[in-house]
Amino acid sequence: MNSQSSFTGFSAFSETWNGRLAMIGFTLALITEALTGEGIIGQIISWFTF
């Protein structure tokens, strides 16, 4: 095992979970966009404007 990987905090386990959570987030963003008809930026803007 590379000693620098423990120094920087990168490991196969954390990178695997980071990738999985990113895929879930991207999928949820696409589903939300399809259901609302607005993009991510439009949803954020409408969330903060009353």
Contact map, one row per residue, 1 for C-alpha under 8 A:
11101000000000000000000000000000000000000000000000
11111100000000000000000000000000000000000000000000
11111110000000000000000000000000000000000000000000
01111111000000000000000000000000000000000000000000
11111111111000000000000000000000000000000000000000
01111111111000000000000000000000000000000000000000
00111111100000000000000000000000000000000000000000
00011111110000000000000000000000000000000000000000
00001111111000000000000000000000000000000000000000
00001101111101100000000000000000000000000000000000
00001100111111100000000000000000000000000000000000
00000000011111110000000000000000000000000000000000
00000000001111111000000000000000000000000000000000
00000000011111111100000000000000000000000000000000
00000000011111111110000000000000000000000000000000
00000000000111111111000000000000000000000000000000
00000000000011111111100000000000000000000000000000
00000000000001111111110000000000000000000000000000
00000000000000111111111000000000000000000000000000
00000000000000011111111100000000000000000000000000
00000000000000001111111110000000000000000000000000
00000000000000000111111111000000000000000000000000
00000000000000000011111111100000000000000000000000
00000000000000000001111111110000000000000000000000
00000000000000000000111111111000000000000000000000
00000000000000000000011111111100000000000000000000
00000000000000000000001111111110000000000000000000
00000000000000000000000111111111000000000000000000
00000000000000000000000011111111100000010000000000
00000000000000000000000001111111110000000000000000
00000000000000000000000000111111111000000000000000
00000000000000000000000000011111111100000000000000
00000000000000000000000000001111111111110000000000
00000000000000000000000000000111111111000000000000
00000000000000000000000000000011111110000000000000
00000000000000000000000000000001111111000000000000
00000000000000000000000000000000111111100000000000
00000000000000000000000000000000110111111110000000
00000000000000000000000000000000100011111110000000
00000000000000000000000000001000100001111111000000
00000000000000000000000000000000000001111111100000
00000000000000000000000000000000000001111111110000
00000000000000000000000000000000000001111111111000
00000000000000000000000000000000000000011111111100
00000000000000000000000000000000000000001111111110
00000000000000000000000000000000000000000111111111
00000000000000000000000000000000000000000011111111
00000000000000000000000000000000000000000001111111
00000000000000000000000000000000000000000000111111
00000000000000000000000000000000000000000000011111
